[in-house]
Amino acid sequence: MFAIELKRQFRDLVNLFFIVGLPVLIYIAIGTTNDFADINFGDGNIAMSIMIALAAYGAASATTGIATQAGVEKIRGWGRQLGLTPLSDARYIAVKVGVGSIIALLPLVIVYAIGALTKAEAPLEDWILTFLILFVGSMMFGFYGLIFAFAMRSEGAANASTGLLVLFGFLGNLFIPLSGTLLQIGRFTPFYGYAMLAKYPVVHGKMYSTGADFYEDPLWYGLVNMAVWLVIFVVLALVLARKTRERQ
């Protein structure tokens, strides 16, 4: 099933274009055309921080989009067919998350490649470590996408999950630097911990906000944030998967 799902995703060229295109275009617009992108920041520069944030969004969008396609499968009766097989709910979820993680490599590789060819700068070990953190962390958003798929079981699941993901991206400090109340709220959203942990090898917790103000977040902020959201997403996905199978 994993092999079949993976081949199907690579044949959907339109979907792949949007998964990769949005973060790439935003990075080019923000991270390569502004003078502030060259400013030294941590072990690298501002452009490197922007690149990591947008790569995080691209990877999360990929895993989310793949997972929510499970909702369409439910409409077409695919869930009933799977219910007749030995495939468990946990393995079904693992297949969806696994395929989404493989597709997530595309925006990661392309955004990082463009960053390397433009203004992003950091030691080689930081490039490798941040890439690995983004790749592994993106699996969490596969479970997030499955929640919408199992809860809505309709074509609107993909729109709802990706739409909310844009809001999470804004509150998670991915698109523009936040400050004040919005920043405090954003610290409790799933993107904040994910992006913070990915940036940590380069910036060591140092962040910038509107008005060119700098502040520092301790490492445990990101660790606790991501651990809590991972547990929430996994538990909800498993519970909703079982309920969906019972209704069928």
N, C-alpha and C positions, 0 to 999 in steps of 0.2 A: 504493500500500500504506500509506503514511503517513496519508493521509486516512481510509482505511477503519479503521485501527487507532485513530485518534483518536476517530472517531465511536463506535466500540464501547466505548471506555473511558468516555465521557460518558454512555452508556446504562446503565452499571453503577452505579446510585445507591448500592447497599449498600457496595460497595468504596470509593467516593468518600467516604462518610460516615466510615468507619473511618480513611481516610488523613488526613482533616481533623480528625476529632473528638478523637483521643487527644492530639495536641500542644496543641490548644485547651483541653481540660479540664485538662491538667496545668499549663498556663500560668495559667489562671484560679485554680487551687488554690494555686499557689506564688507567682506573680508579682503577684497582685492582692489577696491577703488577709493578707499579712504586713507588719508594720511595717518590716522591714529592706529591703523592696523599694524604699523611698523614699530609701535612703542614696545619696549621691552616689558615683559610681564612674567614674573616667576623665572623659570628656566628657559622660557621661549618669548613669544610676543603675543599681542592682542589677536592677531590673525589666527594664531594656533588655537587660542581659546574659542574663537568664533567657529573655526573649522570643527573642533570637537563637538561643540553644541549642536551644530547642524547635522553632523554625521550621526549624532545620537537621535535626532528627530527622524532622519531617514531610516535608520535601522529599526526604530520602534514602529514607524509607519509600515514597514515591510512585514514585520511579524504580526502586527495587528490586522492588516489587510488580509493576509493569508488565512489567519484564524477565523475571521468573521465570515469567510466563505462557507464555513460549516453551516451557517444559517440557511444559505441557499440549498445546500444538500438536504437539509431537513425538510424543506418544502417539497423537494422532488422525491421524497420517500427513501433517500439513501440511508437515513438513520434506521429505518425498519429492516433494510437488508443487512446492515451491520449488526443489528440485534440478533440475527440468526447465526452469527459467526462467533467463534471463541474470543474475538477481539474485545478486550476489557475497556472500560471507560478511560482508565489511566493510560493505556497504550494508544487509544484513539487520540487523546489529548497530546500525548508525547509525539505522535506523528505530525499533527498540525503545528505544534511549537517547533519541532525539528525542521520541517520544511520552511517555515517562516524565518528561522535563524539562518538557513542557507541563503535564502533570497536576501536577507539583511546584509549579506556580505557585499552585494552589488553597490548600494549607496555608500557603504563604508569605504570600499576600495576606490571608487571613483572620486568621492569627496576628498579622501586623503591624497590621492594622486594629484588632483588639481591644487590642493593646498601645498604639496611639495614643489609643484612647478611654479607657484606664485609667491606669496609673502609669508606663509606659515613657517616658523622656525622653532626648533627645539632639539635637544639631544636625541640621537637615534633610539636609545633605550626608552625614552618617553613616547616616541611615536609607536613603538611596538606595544608597550604596556597599555597606553590609552586605547589602542585599537582592540586589544584583547578584552579589556573591560567593557567596551561598547558592544562587542560581539556577544559575549556571555550574558551581559545585562539585558540585551534586547529580548532574550527568551521570556523575560517576565511579562512583556507586553503581548506575547502570544496568548498567555492565559487571560490577559485583559480583553483581548479580542474575542476569545471563546465565551466570555461572560455575556457579551452582547448577542453572540450567535445563538446561544442556548436560551437566553431570556426572551429574545424577540422572534427568532425563527422566521425572519422575513427578509426581503430585499433591503429593508431600511436599516438592518443591523450594521452593515458596512458604513453607511453614511453617518449613523449615530456614533459609532466607535471612533471613526477618523475625525469627525467634527469635534468631539470632545477632546480628542488627542491634540488638536490645534490649540484649544483653550489651555490644556495642561502644559503645552509647550510654551505658551506665553507666560503663564504663571510660574513655570519652571525655570525662567531666566534664559531661555534658549534663543529667543529672537531679539529682544532688546533688554538692556540691563534695568532691573527694577530697583525700587527703593521704597522706604516707608512701609505703609500698610500692605501694599501689594507684595512686597518682598516677604513680609512676615507670613502672609497667607500662602505664598508660593512655596515656602519651606516645607509645607505639609502636603504638597502635591507629588505624585510619583515621578515626574521628570526631574525634580530638583535633586533628589538623592542620586539618581542615575547619572545625570550630567556632572554633578559635583565629584562623584567618585572617578569618573572618566578623566576629568580635568586635574585631579589631585596630583598625579605624578609630575605635572608641569607647573602648576601654580601653588601647590602645597597649601590649599585652603584659602588662598588670597583671591578675592573677588572684587569686581568693580560695579558701581551702580550709576544711575543718572547723576549728572553733575560732576562726573569724573572723581567721585568719592570711592575710596577703597576700604574694604573691611575683610575680616577673616572668619571663616567657618571651620570649626574643629572637624576632624575626620569622622568622629562618631555621628555627627549630623547626617552625613550621607549613608553611613552603614545602617543606622537605625531606620532611617526613612525607607531605604530600599528593602530591608528585611521585613518591615511591617507590611509594605505594599505587596511584596511577593507572597507572603502568607495569605493576605486578603484575596488576592487574585486567584491563587491556586485553590483555596478552599471553596470560593464561590463557583469557580469553573467546575470543580468536581461535583459539588452539590447540584448545580443546575444540569449537568450532564446526566446524572442519575435520574433526576425528575423528568427530564425529557424522554429518556428511555422507558420509564414507567408509564408515561402517557401514551407511548406508542404500543 
